[in-house]
Amino acid sequence: MPHDASVLTVEYKMNIMAPGDGEQLIARGEVIRAGRSLVVARADVFAVNGGKETHCASLLQTLMTMHGKADQ
């Protein structure tokens, strides 16, 4: 994001599929598309217990870049 911009959430969806219990939580995310105004990203969250990863949540979000409006 540019330094003179802020972020507005357009849409955010999270599916919780299993409990997030374990020794550690790992989130892996990526930007699917970064346009001038809209950014679409996703993430997957895994609970690690005894070395085994359990997929516990998936997220999809759309963010809008508010050009010329720095965060306060």
N, C-alpha and C positions, 0 to 999 in steps of 0.2 A: 504494500500500500504506500502511496506517496505520503510524505511527511505532513503535507497540508490537507490531508483527507481523514475522514472518520468512517466508521463502518456501521451500517444499518442492517439488521437481520430481516430478510424477506421471508424466509421459510426455514423451519428447523424440524426435522423429524427424527425420532429415536425409537428404535425397536429394542426392548429389553427381552432377551431370549432365555437367559439363565441367571441364577444368582452370581454376583461378582465376588464370591468368597474364595479365598486362597491366600497364598503367601505374597502374591504380587499381582498387580493389574498392568497389562500392556495395552496401549492404544496405538494403532497404526493408521495414519491418515494420509490423504493425498488430495491435491487440488485436481479436479476433473477438468475444469475449464476456467480460465481466468480471462475474462473480457475486460473492456474499458470500464464498464459500470457494474456488471454482475460477475460474481465468483461462485462457482459451484464446487463443493468439497464433500468428501465422505471420510468416514472413520469406522474402524472395527475395534472392539474392545475384547480382550481375552483375559480370563482369570487363570493364573498359573498355580497349580497345586500338585506338589510331588513331581514337578517336571512336565506335567501334562497341561496343555492349554485347552480351555473350554471357551468357545465363542459365546460371550454373554451379552453383547450389544452391538448394533449397527446404527450409524447415524448418517444423515444426508442433510446438507444445509446449503442455502443460497444466501449470499451476502451482497449488499449493494455498497459500492464505493461512493461516498459523499464528497466529491471533489470540492476543494476550497472551504471545507468545514472541518477544521482540526478538532480533535477531541479536547474537551475542557478539563 
